[in-house]
């Protein structure tokens, strides 16, 4: 089992040490916009507990988290008027994980619209506009 590093960026966001464009928060999870979106409305959902990935999280905590993922995914689809969504979750470096705090990506998808390339910073105004649509769908 790998060690959880409390200095990871998502832990810092959860502690309020780093900014994030939040769309949902409750006692168990936080959802916020990805700053390098692969699609307009690309949202991340993280648990408030410290867990590196799917191998480390307790089953009960994972159950709670996936319920939040579903709740946010519905709002992303509705708020972004998407044809569908992709839900992704990566584990360890070879599995594509880059931030070692378990998280789910929710990417709205539209027929005929390709994903954006990875690693490109998004436009702040566009990210906030998408967040507003998702927040409205959650209301």
C-alpha positions as CSV (number, residue, x, y, z in Angstrom):
1,X,0.0,0.0,0.0
2,X,1.3,3.5,-0.9
3,X,1.4,6.3,1.6
4,X,-1.1,9.2,1.5
5,X,0.7,12.6,1.3
6,X,-1.3,15.3,3.1
7,X,0.6,17.9,1.1
8,X,-1.2,16.9,-2.2
9,X,-3.1,19.7,-4.0
10,X,-6.5,18.3,-3.3
11,X,-5.8,18.0,0.4
12,X,-4.7,21.7,0.3
13,X,-7.9,22.6,-1.5
14,X,-10.0,20.7,1.1
15,X,-8.2,22.6,3.9
16,X,-8.7,26.0,2.1
17,X,-5.0,26.5,1.5
18,X,-5.5,26.6,-2.3
19,X,-8.3,28.1,-4.3
20,X,-10.9,26.1,-6.2
21,X,-14.1,26.9,-8.2
22,X,-16.5,24.9,-6.1
23,X,-19.8,23.6,-7.4
24,X,-20.9,21.2,-4.5
25,X,-19.9,20.6,-1.0
26,X,-21.3,18.6,1.9
27,X,-19.9,16.8,5.0
28,X,-18.4,13.9,2.8
29,X,-17.2,15.4,-0.5
30,X,-16.3,18.5,-2.5
31,X,-16.8,19.0,-6.2
32,X,-14.9,21.6,-8.1
33,X,-13.9,22.5,-11.6
34,X,-10.7,21.1,-13.2
35,X,-8.3,24.0,-14.1
36,X,-7.1,22.0,-17.1
37,X,-10.5,20.9,-18.4
38,X,-10.6,18.2,-21.1
39,X,-14.2,19.4,-21.8
40,X,-16.3,22.4,-20.9
41,X,-17.7,21.6,-17.5
42,X,-15.0,19.1,-16.5
43,X,-15.6,18.6,-12.8
44,X,-13.7,16.8,-10.0
45,X,-15.3,15.1,-7.0
46,X,-13.1,14.3,-4.0
47,X,-13.9,12.9,-0.6
48,X,-13.1,14.8,2.6
49,X,-11.3,11.8,4.1
50,X,-7.6,11.1,3.4
51,X,-7.3,8.3,0.9
52,X,-4.7,7.9,-1.9
53,X,-6.9,5.9,-4.3
54,X,-9.3,3.1,-4.7
55,X,-6.9,0.7,-3.0
56,X,-6.8,2.8,0.2
57,X,-10.4,4.1,0.7
58,X,-12.7,2.2,3.0
59,X,-15.6,0.5,1.2
60,X,-18.2,2.6,3.2
61,X,-16.4,5.8,2.3
62,X,-16.2,4.8,-1.3
63,X,-20.0,4.1,-1.3
64,X,-20.6,7.5,0.1
65,X,-18.3,9.1,-2.4
66,X,-19.9,7.4,-5.5
67,X,-23.3,8.7,-4.4
68,X,-21.9,12.2,-4.5
69,X,-20.3,11.5,-7.9
70,X,-23.7,10.4,-9.2
71,X,-25.4,13.5,-7.8
72,X,-22.8,15.8,-9.4
73,X,-22.7,13.9,-12.7
74,X,-26.5,14.4,-13.1
75,X,-26.0,18.2,-12.5
76,X,-23.1,18.3,-14.9
77,X,-25.1,16.6,-17.6
78,X,-28.1,18.8,-17.0
79,X,-26.3,22.1,-16.4
80,X,-24.0,21.7,-19.4
81,X,-26.8,20.3,-21.7
82,X,-24.5,17.4,-22.5
83,X,-25.5,14.3,-24.5
84,X,-23.7,12.2,-21.9
85,X,-20.8,12.1,-19.4
86,X,-17.6,10.2,-18.9
87,X,-16.7,9.3,-15.3
88,X,-13.0,8.5,-14.9
89,X,-11.0,7.4,-11.8
90,X,-7.3,6.7,-12.0
91,X,-5.1,4.7,-9.6
92,X,-1.3,5.1,-9.1
93,X,1.0,6.7,-11.7
94,X,1.0,3.8,-14.2
95,X,-2.8,3.9,-14.1
96,X,-2.8,7.6,-15.0
97,X,-3.3,9.1,-11.5
98,X,-1.5,12.4,-11.2
99,X,-2.9,13.7,-7.9
100,X,-2.7,11.1,-5.1
101,X,-6.0,11.8,-3.4
102,X,-8.8,9.7,-4.7
103,X,-11.0,11.6,-7.1
104,X,-13.4,11.2,-9.9
105,X,-13.5,13.2,-13.1
106,X,-16.8,14.0,-14.6
107,X,-16.5,15.1,-18.3
108,X,-19.6,16.2,-20.1
109,X,-19.7,15.0,-23.7
110,X,-21.6,16.0,-26.8
111,X,-21.9,14.1,-30.0
112,X,-19.2,15.1,-32.5
113,X,-17.2,17.2,-30.0
114,X,-13.7,15.9,-29.2
115,X,-12.0,16.1,-25.9
116,X,-9.5,18.9,-25.4
117,X,-5.8,17.9,-25.1
118,X,-4.6,17.1,-21.5
119,X,-2.5,19.5,-19.5
120,X,-3.7,22.8,-21.0
121,X,-4.9,25.5,-18.6
122,X,-8.5,26.5,-19.1
123,X,-9.9,30.0,-19.4
124,X,-10.9,31.2,-16.0
125,X,-14.1,33.0,-17.2
126,X,-15.2,29.9,-19.1
127,X,-14.6,27.7,-16.1
128,X,-16.6,30.0,-13.9
129,X,-19.4,30.2,-16.4
130,X,-19.6,26.4,-16.6
131,X,-19.5,26.2,-12.8
132,X,-22.5,28.6,-12.6
133,X,-24.5,26.3,-14.9
134,X,-23.7,23.3,-12.8
135,X,-24.5,25.1,-9.5
136,X,-27.8,26.1,-11.0
137,X,-28.6,22.5,-11.9
138,X,-27.8,21.5,-8.3
139,X,-30.1,24.1,-6.9
